[in-house]
Amino acid sequence: MKTNNQTTIFSTGVFLESVECIINGKKKWRWVATDFEDESFLNGKAINPFEYANKKEKLVEIFKD
């Protein structure tokens, strides 16, 4: 699927979108997660990942047992 010169693909459990960015003064293309499906884990614990956040700590919500 293409949108505005970007491509979106699905990889097991995550949708990725191509994004042009500048890194160390050079234009590069990177894959950026735009949506998650199925279960996600961090250090063996189930989490809810968010596509974006204002703080790094807010990118995941760890589910309570």
Backbone as XML, in Angstrom:
<?xml version="1.0"?>
<chain id="A" units="angstrom">
  <residue number="1" name="MET">
    <atom name="N" x="0.850" y="-1.168" z="0.000"/>
    <atom name="CA" x="0.000" y="0.000" z="0.000"/>
    <atom name="C" x="0.897" y="1.232" z="0.000"/>
  </residue>
  <residue number="2" name="LYS">
    <atom name="N" x="0.608" y="2.200" z="-0.846"/>
    <atom name="CA" x="1.406" y="3.422" z="-0.910"/>
    <atom name="C" x="0.535" y="4.631" z="-0.577"/>
  </residue>
  <residue number="3" name="THR">
    <atom name="N" x="1.103" y="5.547" z="0.203"/>
    <atom name="CA" x="0.419" y="6.790" z="0.543"/>
    <atom name="C" x="1.440" y="7.908" z="0.570"/>
  </residue>
  <residue number="4" name="ASN">
    <atom name="N" x="1.214" y="8.956" z="-0.202"/>
    <atom name="CA" x="2.110" y="10.126" z="-0.187"/>
    <atom name="C" x="3.584" y="9.750" z="-0.264"/>
  </residue>
  <residue number="5" name="ASN">
    <atom name="N" x="3.943" y="8.925" z="-1.241"/>
    <atom name="CA" x="5.336" y="8.518" z="-1.439"/>
    <atom name="C" x="5.846" y="7.642" z="-0.301"/>
  </residue>
  <residue number="6" name="GLN">
    <atom name="N" x="4.944" y="7.083" z="0.503"/>
    <atom name="CA" x="5.335" y="6.192" z="1.588"/>
    <atom name="C" x="4.743" y="4.817" z="1.323"/>
  </residue>
  <residue number="7" name="THR">
    <atom name="N" x="5.363" y="3.805" z="1.857"/>
    <atom name="CA" x="4.892" y="2.436" z="1.713"/>
    <atom name="C" x="4.597" y="1.881" z="3.095"/>
  </residue>
  <residue number="8" name="THR">
    <atom name="N" x="3.483" y="1.158" z="3.228"/>
    <atom name="CA" x="3.152" y="0.503" z="4.489"/>
    <atom name="C" x="3.156" y="-0.996" z="4.255"/>
  </residue>
  <residue number="9" name="ILE">
    <atom name="N" x="3.835" y="-1.743" z="5.135"/>
    <atom name="CA" x="3.852" y="-3.197" z="5.050"/>
    <atom name="C" x="3.402" y="-3.773" z="6.382"/>
  </residue>
  <residue number="10" name="PHE">
    <atom name="N" x="3.023" y="-5.066" z="6.365"/>
    <atom name="CA" x="2.684" y="-5.769" z="7.596"/>
    <atom name="C" x="3.733" y="-6.842" z="7.806"/>
  </residue>
  <residue number="11" name="SER">
    <atom name="N" x="4.343" y="-6.845" z="8.976"/>
    <atom name="CA" x="5.266" y="-7.890" z="9.395"/>
    <atom name="C" x="4.610" y="-8.538" z="10.608"/>
  </residue>
  <residue number="12" name="THR">
    <atom name="N" x="4.932" y="-9.745" z="10.917"/>
    <atom name="CA" x="4.237" y="-10.465" z="11.978"/>
    <atom name="C" x="3.992" y="-9.579" z="13.199"/>
  </residue>
  <residue number="13" name="GLY">
    <atom name="N" x="2.733" y="-9.202" z="13.401"/>
    <atom name="CA" x="2.325" y="-8.441" z="14.568"/>
    <atom name="C" x="2.453" y="-6.934" z="14.493"/>
  </residue>
  <residue number="14" name="VAL">
    <atom name="N" x="2.988" y="-6.380" z="13.397"/>
    <atom name="CA" x="3.193" y="-4.930" z="13.344"/>
    <atom name="C" x="3.055" y="-4.404" z="11.913"/>
  </residue>
  <residue number="15" name="PHE">
    <atom name="N" x="2.443" y="-3.239" z="11.792"/>
    <atom name="CA" x="2.422" y="-2.530" z="10.523"/>
    <atom name="C" x="3.573" y="-1.544" z="10.528"/>
  </residue>
  <residue number="16" name="LEU">
    <atom name="N" x="4.329" y="-1.489" z="9.436"/>
    <atom name="CA" x="5.480" y="-0.598" z="9.312"/>
    <atom name="C" x="5.268" y="0.341" z="8.139"/>
  </residue>
  <residue number="17" name="GLU">
    <atom name="N" x="5.655" y="1.594" z="8.309"/>
    <atom name="CA" x="5.534" y="2.590" z="7.255"/>
    <atom name="C" x="6.911" y="3.147" z="6.940"/>
  </residue>
  <residue number="18" name="SER">
    <atom name="N" x="7.192" y="3.307" z="5.649"/>
    <atom name="CA" x="8.478" y="3.878" z="5.253"/>
    <atom name="C" x="8.448" y="5.383" z="5.477"/>
  </residue>
  <residue number="19" name="VAL">
    <atom name="N" x="9.512" y="5.903" z="6.071"/>
    <atom name="CA" x="9.597" y="7.328" z="6.381"/>
    <atom name="C" x="10.977" y="7.830" z="5.984"/>
  </residue>
  <residue number="20" name="GLU">
    <atom name="N" x="11.016" y="8.943" z="5.227"/>
    <atom name="CA" x="12.296" y="9.545" z="4.886"/>
    <atom name="C" x="12.704" y="10.477" z="6.023"/>
  </residue>
  <residue number="21" name="CYS">
    <atom name="N" x="13.946" y="10.341" z="6.480"/>
    <atom name="CA" x="14.421" y="11.171" z="7.581"/>
    <atom name="C" x="15.877" y="11.557" z="7.323"/>
  </residue>
  <residue number="22" name="ILE">
    <atom name="N" x="16.370" y="12.487" z="8.107"/>
    <atom name="CA" x="17.763" y="12.902" z="7.993"/>
    <atom name="C" x="18.495" y="12.443" z="9.244"/>
  </residue>
  <residue number="23" name="ILE">
    <atom name="N" x="19.549" y="11.634" z="9.038"/>
    <atom name="CA" x="20.353" y="11.107" z="10.132"/>
    <atom name="C" x="21.800" y="11.457" z="9.847"/>
  </residue>
  <residue number="24" name="ASN">
    <atom name="N" x="22.421" y="12.168" z="10.783"/>
    <atom name="CA" x="23.807" y="12.619" z="10.597"/>
    <atom name="C" x="23.983" y="13.383" z="9.289"/>
  </residue>
  <residue number="25" name="GLY">
    <atom name="N" x="22.974" y="14.198" z="8.969"/>
    <atom name="CA" x="23.051" y="15.048" z="7.787"/>
    <atom name="C" x="22.790" y="14.342" z="6.466"/>
  </residue>
  <residue number="26" name="LYS">
    <atom name="N" x="22.424" y="13.055" z="6.501"/>
    <atom name="CA" x="22.169" y="12.299" z="5.273"/>
    <atom name="C" x="20.722" y="11.819" z="5.241"/>
  </residue>
  <residue number="27" name="LYS">
    <atom name="N" x="20.085" y="11.950" z="4.055"/>
    <atom name="CA" x="18.725" y="11.444" z="3.897"/>
    <atom name="C" x="18.763" y="9.923" z="3.850"/>
  </residue>
  <residue number="28" name="LYS">
    <atom name="N" x="17.878" y="9.306" z="4.622"/>
    <atom name="CA" x="17.752" y="7.848" z="4.657"/>
    <atom name="C" x="16.286" y="7.491" z="4.788"/>
  </residue>
  <residue number="29" name="TRP">
    <atom name="N" x="15.961" y="6.278" z="4.413"/>
    <atom name="CA" x="14.618" y="5.750" z="4.616"/>
    <atom name="C" x="14.671" y="4.746" z="5.752"/>
  </residue>
  <residue number="30" name="ARG">
    <atom name="N" x="13.682" y="4.791" z="6.623"/>
    <atom name="CA" x="13.579" y="3.887" z="7.779"/>
    <atom name="C" x="12.160" y="3.345" z="7.866"/>
  </residue>
  <residue number="31" name="TRP">
    <atom name="N" x="12.012" y="2.197" z="8.477"/>
    <atom name="CA" x="10.689" y="1.658" z="8.785"/>
    <atom name="C" x="10.284" y="2.133" z="10.177"/>
  </residue>
  <residue number="32" name="VAL">
    <atom name="N" x="9.050" y="2.598" z="10.306"/>
    <atom name="CA" x="8.520" y="3.073" z="11.577"/>
    <atom name="C" x="7.231" y="2.309" z="11.871"/>
  </residue>
  <residue number="33" name="ALA">
    <atom name="N" x="7.114" y="1.776" z="13.086"/>
    <atom name="CA" x="5.899" y="1.053" z="13.476"/>
    <atom name="C" x="4.735" y="2.023" z="13.562"/>
  </residue>
  <residue number="34" name="THR">
    <atom name="N" x="3.620" y="1.662" z="12.911"/>
    <atom name="CA" x="2.445" y="2.534" z="12.938"/>
    <atom name="C" x="1.240" y="1.872" z="13.598"/>
  </residue>
  <residue number="35" name="ASP">
    <atom name="N" x="1.293" y="0.558" z="13.810"/>
    <atom name="CA" x="0.184" y="-0.136" z="14.454"/>
    <atom name="C" x="0.662" y="-1.528" z="14.859"/>
  </residue>
  <residue number="36" name="PHE">
    <atom name="N" x="0.172" y="-2.033" z="15.993"/>
    <atom name="CA" x="0.558" y="-3.354" z="16.478"/>
    <atom name="C" x="-0.653" y="-4.264" z="16.535"/>
  </residue>
  <residue number="37" name="GLU">
    <atom name="N" x="-0.437" y="-5.566" z="16.293"/>
    <atom name="CA" x="-1.479" y="-6.581" z="16.437"/>
    <atom name="C" x="-0.928" y="-7.701" z="17.300"/>
  </residue>
  <residue number="38" name="ASP">
    <atom name="N" x="-1.795" y="-8.478" z="17.868"/>
    <atom name="CA" x="-1.416" y="-9.628" z="18.684"/>
    <atom name="C" x="-0.671" y="-9.192" z="19.939"/>
  </residue>
  <residue number="39" name="GLU">
    <atom name="N" x="-0.111" y="-10.147" z="20.637"/>
    <atom name="CA" x="0.556" y="-9.862" z="21.904"/>
    <atom name="C" x="1.975" y="-9.345" z="21.693"/>
  </residue>
  <residue number="40" name="SER">
    <atom name="N" x="2.411" y="-8.480" z="22.594"/>
    <atom name="CA" x="3.780" y="-7.964" z="22.600"/>
    <atom name="C" x="4.348" y="-8.182" z="23.993"/>
  </residue>
  <residue number="41" name="PHE">
    <atom name="N" x="5.670" y="-8.371" z="24.057"/>
    <atom name="CA" x="6.316" y="-8.675" z="25.332"/>
    <atom name="C" x="7.581" y="-7.862" z="25.506"/>
  </residue>
  <residue number="42" name="LEU">
    <atom name="N" x="7.894" y="-7.541" z="26.760"/>
    <atom name="CA" x="9.135" y="-6.884" z="27.139"/>
    <atom name="C" x="9.680" y="-7.639" z="28.340"/>
  </residue>
  <residue number="43" name="ASN">
    <atom name="N" x="10.845" y="-8.240" z="28.195"/>
    <atom name="CA" x="11.450" y="-9.044" z="29.270"/>
    <atom name="C" x="10.487" y="-10.116" z="29.779"/>
  </residue>
  <residue number="44" name="GLY">
    <atom name="N" x="9.755" y="-10.738" z="28.871"/>
    <atom name="CA" x="8.851" y="-11.826" z="29.220"/>
    <atom name="C" x="7.507" y="-11.394" z="29.775"/>
  </residue>
  <residue number="45" name="LYS">
    <atom name="N" x="7.268" y="-10.098" z="29.936"/>
    <atom name="CA" x="5.991" y="-9.609" z="30.467"/>
    <atom name="C" x="5.144" y="-9.030" z="29.331"/>
  </residue>
  <residue number="46" name="ALA">
    <atom name="N" x="3.843" y="-9.316" z="29.367"/>
    <atom name="CA" x="2.931" y="-8.803" z="28.350"/>
    <atom name="C" x="2.828" y="-7.281" z="28.461"/>
  </residue>
  <residue number="47" name="ILE">
    <atom name="N" x="2.910" y="-6.615" z="27.318"/>
    <atom name="CA" x="2.825" y="-5.148" z="27.293"/>
    <atom name="C" x="1.870" y="-4.698" z="26.198"/>
  </residue>
  <residue number="48" name="ASN">
    <atom name="N" x="1.470" y="-3.461" z="26.289"/>
    <atom name="CA" x="0.695" y="-2.796" z="25.252"/>
    <atom name="C" x="1.596" y="-1.704" z="24.675"/>
  </residue>
  <residue number="49" name="PRO">
    <atom name="N" x="2.157" y="-1.897" z="23.459"/>
    <atom name="CA" x="3.024" y="-0.869" z="22.883"/>
    <atom name="C" x="2.204" y="0.224" z="22.206"/>
  </residue>
  <residue number="50" name="PHE">
    <atom name="N" x="2.649" y="1.445" z="22.311"/>
    <atom name="CA" x="1.998" y="2.575" z="21.647"/>
    <atom name="C" x="2.882" y="3.027" z="20.487"/>
  </residue>
  <residue number="51" name="GLU">
    <atom name="N" x="2.270" y="3.493" z="19.426"/>
    <atom name="CA" x="3.008" y="3.889" z="18.236"/>
    <atom name="C" x="3.836" y="5.149" z="18.456"/>
  </residue>
  <residue number="52" name="TYR">
    <atom name="N" x="3.395" y="6.015" z="19.351"/>
    <atom name="CA" x="4.117" y="7.259" z="19.625"/>
    <atom name="C" x="3.801" y="7.722" z="21.042"/>
  </residue>
  <residue number="53" name="ALA">
    <atom name="N" x="4.674" y="8.548" z="21.595"/>
    <atom name="CA" x="4.475" y="9.093" z="22.945"/>
    <atom name="C" x="5.337" y="10.333" z="23.098"/>
  </residue>
  <residue number="54" name="ASN">
    <atom name="N" x="4.988" y="11.164" z="24.062"/>
    <atom name="CA" x="5.786" y="12.357" z="24.347"/>
    <atom name="C" x="7.042" y="12.034" z="25.148"/>
  </residue>
  <residue number="55" name="LYS">
    <atom name="N" x="7.032" y="10.865" z="25.821"/>
    <atom name="CA" x="8.183" y="10.431" z="26.612"/>
    <atom name="C" x="8.455" y="8.966" z="26.307"/>
  </residue>
  <residue number="56" name="LYS">
    <atom name="N" x="9.730" y="8.584" z="26.342"/>
    <atom name="CA" x="10.121" y="7.201" z="26.088"/>
    <atom name="C" x="9.382" y="6.232" z="27.015"/>
  </residue>
  <residue number="57" name="GLU">
    <atom name="N" x="9.237" y="6.611" z="28.274"/>
    <atom name="CA" x="8.589" y="5.758" z="29.271"/>
    <atom name="C" x="7.129" y="5.486" z="28.952"/>
  </residue>
  <residue number="58" name="LYS">
    <atom name="N" x="6.515" y="6.326" z="28.125"/>
    <atom name="CA" x="5.091" y="6.182" z="27.792"/>
    <atom name="C" x="4.861" y="5.336" z="26.538"/>
  </residue>
  <residue number="59" name="LEU">
    <atom name="N" x="5.950" y="4.793" z="25.936"/>
    <atom name="CA" x="5.801" y="3.988" z="24.722"/>
    <atom name="C" x="5.208" y="2.611" z="24.995"/>
  </residue>
  <residue number="60" name="VAL">
    <atom name="N" x="5.310" y="2.137" z="26.229"/>
    <atom name="CA" x="4.727" y="0.836" z="26.562"/>
    <atom name="C" x="3.964" y="0.909" z="27.874"/>
  </residue>
  <residue number="61" name="GLU">
    <atom name="N" x="2.925" y="0.109" z="27.961"/>
    <atom name="CA" x="2.169" y="-0.064" z="29.207"/>
    <atom name="C" x="2.344" y="-1.519" z="29.588"/>
  </residue>
  <residue number="62" name="ILE">
    <atom name="N" x="2.897" y="-1.765" z="30.775"/>
    <atom name="CA" x="3.087" y="-3.138" z="31.244"/>
    <atom name="C" x="1.809" y="-3.569" z="31.939"/>
  </residue>
  <residue number="63" name="PHE">
    <atom name="N" x="1.276" y="-4.718" z="31.498"/>
    <atom name="CA" x="0.049" y="-5.225" z="32.107"/>
    <atom name="C" x="0.349" y="-5.753" z="33.494"/>
  </residue>
  <residue number="64" name="LYS">
    <atom name="N" x="-0.545" y="-5.491" z="34.413"/>
    <atom name="CA" x="-0.389" y="-5.961" z="35.784"/>
    <atom name="C" x="-0.936" y="-7.364" z="35.882"/>
  </residue>
  <residue number="65" name="ASP">
    <atom name="N" x="-0.281" y="-8.202" z="36.680"/>
    <atom name="CA" x="-0.711" y="-9.611" z="36.841"/>
    <atom name="C" x="-2.045" y="-9.699" z="37.515"/>
  </residue>
</chain>
